[in-house]
Amino acid sequence: MDVKSKVVDIIAEQAVLDVEDIKMDATLDDLGIDSLGLVESIFAIEEAFDISIPFNANEPSESDFDISSVQSIVTGIEALIKEKQA
């Protein structure tokens, strides 16, 4: 399973939506994911890919990780995986 599919699966599970309902340009707010759902999503993604996401749940806007859309999350995770493999 590729990164995009896995991330979309995790986000869909958190949002209690079908995978088909997850659009790449959607924000987490659009999907009804609150701050707790975001943190749970981050943990699930970290576990799924064995990576550490530089995200501060207390200060999301201060994080180096872009969570502005599903696509930005996928792009960020792909970059973290590449860094880990390097």
N, C-alpha and C positions, 0 to 999 in steps of 0.2 A: 504494500500500500504506500502511495506517495505521501509526501508531507502535507500537501494541500488537502487530500482526502481525509487523512487522519485528523488534521486540525478541524476541518469542517464537521467531522463526526463528533468530536469532543464538544465543539460549540453547539451543535444541534442538540446533543444530549443535555447540556446545561440550559439551553433555551427551551427545552421540551418542544422542539420543532422537528419536522422531517428534514433530512439532508437537502432535499430539493428546495426547501424554503430558505436556505442560507445563501444569500447573494454575496459575492465577493466585495461589493462596495458598501455593504450594510455595516452600520456601526453596531456595537454591542447594545447600545440603547435601543436602536431600531428593533433588535431581536428580543428585547425585554430582559437582558441580562444585567442584573444589578451588581453592586460592588462585591458582594459575597459570591455570586455566580462567576464573576471575573476571577477572583482569587482561586476558586475551585477549578476553573478552566485552566488557569496558569499552572496550578499544581498537576493537573491531569496531563497537560502538554509536557511539562518537565519530566514526568514519570514515563510517558510514552516514548519520548525521544532521548531520555537520559541526558538532559541538558539542564543548565541553570539559566533562568531568564532574569535579566537585570531589571526587575520590576519592584517598585516600592508601593505596596498596597495602601500605605498611609498617605503617600504623596504621589499618586499616579502621574500627575503632570511633571514631576521631577525625575521620572524614570527615563532611562536611555532607550526604552523599548516602546515602539509606536503601537498603540492599541486603538488607533483612530478608526480602523475598519478591519474586516475579516482579512482582506488582501494584505494590509500592512502587517498583521500578525503573522500570516503565512510567510511573507517575505522576511520578516525578522527572525523567525524560527529557522528558515532555510539558511540564513547567514550564520546563526549560532551553530548549526550543525556543521557547516563548512569550517568554521573556526575550530570546532572541536576535533575535526578530522585532520586539520592541518598540523 
